[in-house]
């Protein structure tokens, strides 16, 4: 995932002048908007750099019906969580899906099913989480709007 070294020094200094309660409120407000932006990007099946995901090899199920789009459920708030941490907030997947998301994020090798007889597959790299330039601008504008 792209590291967010985002806030310029002047914005960072202004945020740390806020009280603890105001800072938490601002962080949660920004995190919700970023999560929504990530959800929209996953729905569009695109990486943070704007390129499209590499499509699955087999789009048809057993009865010839086209399968659902990739990551159709994973993008919902039930799975894409906002967690308060010491440094601020983190947006990521819940424990159950974090392994699956990591395999796709990094393009790793994994088993198709949980069974030991299942074949292993090298998955294409599909960046589920990452910051776009628009999201970094969104963070800056949200901080400035909150401070005004």
One Martini backbone bead per residue (centre of mass of N, CA, C, O) as a GRO file, in nm:
protein
  148
    1UNK     BB    1   0.098   0.035   0.019
    2UNK     BB    2   0.072   0.350   0.014
    3UNK     BB    3   0.229   0.594   0.158
    4UNK     BB    4   0.143   0.851   0.398
    5UNK     BB    5   0.312   1.169   0.357
    6UNK     BB    6   0.102   1.401   0.304
    7UNK     BB    7   0.112   1.616   0.503
    8UNK     BB    8   0.212   1.898   0.527
    9UNK     BB    9   0.375   2.067   0.766
   10UNK     BB   10   0.157   2.289   0.818
   11UNK     BB   11  -0.081   2.090   0.862
   12UNK     BB   12   0.042   1.917   1.082
   13UNK     BB   13   0.070   2.145   1.291
   14UNK     BB   14  -0.234   2.219   1.303
   15UNK     BB   15  -0.342   1.944   1.399
   16UNK     BB   16  -0.163   1.937   1.671
   17UNK     BB   17  -0.326   2.192   1.798
   18UNK     BB   18  -0.542   2.021   1.853
   19UNK     BB   19  -0.743   1.857   2.021
   20UNK     BB   20  -0.803   1.533   2.079
   21UNK     BB   21  -1.105   1.536   1.999
   22UNK     BB   22  -1.077   1.694   1.731
   23UNK     BB   23  -0.877   1.501   1.596
   24UNK     BB   24  -1.060   1.249   1.596
   25UNK     BB   25  -1.288   1.374   1.431
   26UNK     BB   26  -1.120   1.437   1.181
   27UNK     BB   27  -1.011   1.151   1.123
   28UNK     BB   28  -1.290   1.016   1.084
   29UNK     BB   29  -1.386   1.194   0.854
   30UNK     BB   30  -1.157   1.123   0.659
   31UNK     BB   31  -1.182   0.812   0.666
   32UNK     BB   32  -1.466   0.796   0.542
   33UNK     BB   33  -1.391   0.928   0.270
   34UNK     BB   34  -1.169   0.727   0.192
   35UNK     BB   35  -1.341   0.473   0.199
   36UNK     BB   36  -1.534   0.567  -0.024
   37UNK     BB   37  -1.315   0.597  -0.240
   38UNK     BB   38  -1.219   0.303  -0.233
   39UNK     BB   39  -1.489   0.177  -0.306
   40UNK     BB   40  -1.515   0.310  -0.584
   41UNK     BB   41  -1.250   0.196  -0.703
   42UNK     BB   42  -1.322  -0.106  -0.669
   43UNK     BB   43  -1.577  -0.093  -0.846
   44UNK     BB   44  -1.396   0.006  -1.102
   45UNK     BB   45  -1.138  -0.172  -1.118
   46UNK     BB   46  -0.888   0.008  -0.986
   47UNK     BB   47  -0.599   0.147  -0.946
   48UNK     BB   48  -0.436   0.416  -0.808
   49UNK     BB   49  -0.302   0.487  -1.103
   50UNK     BB   50  -0.571   0.399  -1.308
   51UNK     BB   51  -0.554   0.118  -1.362
   52UNK     BB   52  -0.667  -0.179  -1.441
   53UNK     BB   53  -0.755  -0.472  -1.368
   54UNK     BB   54  -0.681  -0.787  -1.392
   55UNK     BB   55  -0.850  -1.022  -1.520
   56UNK     BB   56  -1.002  -1.294  -1.502
   57UNK     BB   57  -0.994  -1.597  -1.656
   58UNK     BB   58  -1.279  -1.701  -1.531
   59UNK     BB   59  -1.609  -1.572  -1.590
   60UNK     BB   60  -1.742  -1.855  -1.576
   61UNK     BB   61  -1.940  -2.070  -1.459
   62UNK     BB   62  -2.086  -2.376  -1.468
   63UNK     BB   63  -2.365  -2.249  -1.620
   64UNK     BB   64  -2.246  -1.981  -1.787
   65UNK     BB   65  -2.239  -1.768  -1.585
   66UNK     BB   66  -2.152  -1.469  -1.491
   67UNK     BB   67  -1.967  -1.351  -1.268
   68UNK     BB   68  -1.888  -1.157  -1.044
   69UNK     BB   69  -1.727  -0.917  -0.946
   70UNK     BB   70  -1.459  -0.823  -0.805
   71UNK     BB   71  -1.494  -0.740  -0.480
   72UNK     BB   72  -1.804  -0.698  -0.402
   73UNK     BB   73  -1.791  -0.735  -0.072
   74UNK     BB   74  -1.512  -0.619   0.042
   75UNK     BB   75  -1.604  -0.298   0.025
   76UNK     BB   76  -1.761  -0.308   0.265
   77UNK     BB   77  -1.787  -0.194   0.591
   78UNK     BB   78  -1.771  -0.478   0.722
   79UNK     BB   79  -1.464  -0.514   0.594
   80UNK     BB   80  -1.397  -0.209   0.561
   81UNK     BB   81  -1.204  -0.073   0.807
   82UNK     BB   82  -1.196   0.140   1.091
   83UNK     BB   83  -0.903   0.211   1.289
   84UNK     BB   84  -0.790   0.290   1.596
   85UNK     BB   85  -0.480   0.439   1.657
   86UNK     BB   86  -0.217   0.597   1.791
   87UNK     BB   87  -0.155   0.775   1.517
   88UNK     BB   88  -0.480   0.722   1.442
   89UNK     BB   89  -0.580   0.581   1.143
   90UNK     BB   90  -0.709   0.275   0.988
   91UNK     BB   91  -0.740   0.116   0.668
   92UNK     BB   92  -0.902  -0.207   0.646
   93UNK     BB   93  -0.924  -0.539   0.685
   94UNK     BB   94  -1.043  -0.787   0.819
   95UNK     BB   95  -0.914  -1.076   0.933
   96UNK     BB   96  -1.052  -1.270   0.729
   97UNK     BB   97  -0.959  -1.085   0.458
   98UNK     BB   98  -0.655  -1.006   0.471
   99UNK     BB   99  -0.525  -1.239   0.311
  100UNK     BB  100  -0.670  -1.199   0.043
  101UNK     BB  101  -0.588  -0.904   0.004
  102UNK     BB  102  -0.280  -0.951   0.009
  103UNK     BB  103  -0.257  -1.135  -0.235
  104UNK     BB  104  -0.365  -0.915  -0.435
  105UNK     BB  105  -0.185  -0.671  -0.362
  106UNK     BB  106   0.099  -0.846  -0.418
  107UNK     BB  107   0.087  -1.107  -0.597
  108UNK     BB  108   0.051  -1.397  -0.484
  109UNK     BB  109   0.069  -1.720  -0.362
  110UNK     BB  110  -0.220  -1.947  -0.360
  111UNK     BB  111  -0.488  -2.106  -0.266
  112UNK     BB  112  -0.804  -2.155  -0.376
  113UNK     BB  113  -0.848  -2.326  -0.128
  114UNK     BB  114  -0.826  -2.464   0.198
  115UNK     BB  115  -0.742  -2.711   0.088
  116UNK     BB  116  -0.468  -2.927   0.031
  117UNK     BB  117  -0.569  -3.013  -0.275
  118UNK     BB  118  -0.537  -2.745  -0.375
  119UNK     BB  119  -0.439  -2.532  -0.594
  120UNK     BB  120  -0.191  -2.322  -0.700
  121UNK     BB  121  -0.177  -1.957  -0.739
  122UNK     BB  122  -0.092  -1.680  -0.933
  123UNK     BB  123  -0.169  -1.367  -0.857
  124UNK     BB  124  -0.262  -1.079  -0.949
  125UNK     BB  125  -0.201  -0.746  -0.926
  126UNK     BB  126  -0.434  -0.581  -0.692
  127UNK     BB  127  -0.496  -0.269  -0.573
  128UNK     BB  128  -0.704  -0.198  -0.313
  129UNK     BB  129  -0.496  -0.019  -0.156
  130UNK     BB  130  -0.463   0.338  -0.197
  131UNK     BB  131  -0.332   0.646  -0.304
  132UNK     BB  132  -0.449   0.909  -0.460
  133UNK     BB  133  -0.434   1.227  -0.560
  134UNK     BB  134  -0.730   1.292  -0.482
  135UNK     BB  135  -0.707   1.194  -0.183
  136UNK     BB  136  -0.492   1.391  -0.092
  137UNK     BB  137  -0.659   1.642  -0.159
  138UNK     BB  138  -0.895   1.564   0.028
  139UNK     BB  139  -0.741   1.580   0.291
  140UNK     BB  140  -0.653   1.874   0.273
  141UNK     BB  141  -0.940   1.996   0.246
  142UNK     BB  142  -1.058   1.882   0.511
  143UNK     BB  143  -0.862   2.020   0.702
  144UNK     BB  144  -0.919   2.311   0.611
  145UNK     BB  145  -1.226   2.306   0.665
  146UNK     BB  146  -1.204   2.241   0.968
  147UNK     BB  147  -1.026   2.496   1.045
  148UNK     BB  148  -1.257   2.703   0.942
   0.00000   0.00000   0.00000
